[in-house]
Amino acid sequence: MLHNHLSAYLCFFGAYCMPDDGEIVTYRVLAVTTVVLVVVATVAGVYNHRRRLLAWHGLVAAAVVVALVLFAVPQIRWDRPGSPVRNFENGEQCYTGGTGFCQGG
């Protein structure tokens, strides 16, 4: 997941990077596969009555959740997206929401 995240978002010299569809699909496949494997390992531990290993499975499950959030493609936005900005010919900007100068956005 780290490699996929870096290939999607590692840009040099101020370039703006956006992940392509292949990187998004790769992330989703890796995420589902990882979650399924953690669930299978946990169920196997319960089925084989290995209680000590269940603590490790809990730690691995927590690490998987952290990795899924940190290396998400596309990145998870924790803030609200800003208002779209429209530039006029005179260089002034108009934010949505409507004002006397910029009615209806």
Secondary structure as UniProt FT lines:
FT   HELIX           2..9
FT   TURN            13..14
FT   HELIX           21..47
FT   TURN            48..49
FT   HELIX           51..70
FT   STRAND          85..87
FT   TURN            89..90
FT   STRAND          93..95
FT   TURN            96..97
FT   TURN            103..104
//
